[in-house]
Amino acid sequence: MVVPVTTPTTISLAPLGALQSVRVFQRTPLPSGSGMGENEVLLLEDQDQIEEVVGSLKQVVEDPIKYIPTHRVEFSGELGVQSLLYGFGYLQYAGSVYRLTDGDFERVLKLRDEPAAPEAEGEPAPEDVPTEPEAP
């Protein structure tokens, strides 16, 4: 069986001009069940972080997978605004679905919860140590 290898591609935000901010909106179901609403969860205005996010869009792979968008990411530039949908490592942009190839996009935009660090296992506290019942 031959599996086709998809070559990396780029999502370009150049038509927006110099980027001024990136906003992240979390998508949530409406209480009525009739659609999705959005809540703004992050605003990035730091140019270094914006460049890191845009840089991560330079190595994506087109993937025809169906996915569930959990966030909308809005890029604002001097020439306009562009949005894309994010969901579990995938982006939908201009009608195509792309798989992210590094974690920078998600890390900088705080799109995934970091797993909690496991507690260090040590010896149980003295009161937790089971004791054998004394023989009569």
Disulfide bonds with the S-S distance in Angstrom:
none
